Amino acid sequence: MTQNEIEGFLSGRKNKTGNSLMNIRFKKRADIDGIIIRSTDFEDLKEKNFWRIILLKDLSLWENTHNIHLSRIFNGHDFKKLVYSNR
């Protein structure tokens, strides 16, 4: 997906913290559930179509600590589709 497609998706529905749980479908790997977070390097990463994601398994710990080391960075070009999740 392009940076503009991902930004358009993110500008839609969001929860009260500004992040929304989503299912991220990839072209060549297994899908993941998580949230894209806005960290201090968000704009720099976004320009390069990279996105910092907290996986669902780490979400509760991240909500308590906001530890940036719990995140992983993914290339948006590898995304096939983003879908909001109800988990």
Secondary structure in CASP SS format (residue, H / E / C, confidence):
PFRMAT SS
TARGET T0000
AUTHOR 0000-0000-0000
METHOD secondary structure of the structure
MODEL  1
M C 1.00
T C 1.00
Q H 1.00
N H 1.00
E H 1.00
I H 1.00
E H 1.00
G H 1.00
F H 1.00
L H 1.00
S C 1.00
G C 1.00
R C 1.00
K C 1.00
N C 1.00
K C 1.00
T C 1.00
G C 1.00
N C 1.00
S C 1.00
L C 1.00
M E 1.00
N E 1.00
I E 1.00
R E 1.00
F E 1.00
K C 1.00
K C 1.00
R C 1.00
A C 1.00
D C 1.00
I E 1.00
D E 1.00
G E 1.00
I E 1.00
I E 1.00
I C 1.00
R C 1.00
S C 1.00
T C 1.00
D C 1.00
F H 1.00
E H 1.00
D H 1.00
L H 1.00
K H 1.00
E H 1.00
K C 1.00
N C 1.00
F E 1.00
W E 1.00
R E 1.00
I E 1.00
I E 1.00
L E 1.00
L H 1.00
K H 1.00
D H 1.00
L H 1.00
S H 1.00
L H 1.00
W H 1.00
E H 1.00
N H 1.00
T H 1.00
H C 1.00
N C 1.00
I H 1.00
H H 1.00
L H 1.00
S E 1.00
R E 1.00
I E 1.00
F E 1.00
N E 1.00
G H 1.00
H H 1.00
D H 1.00
F E 1.00
K E 1.00
K E 1.00
L E 1.00
V E 1.00
Y E 1.00
S C 1.00
N C 1.00
R C 1.00
END
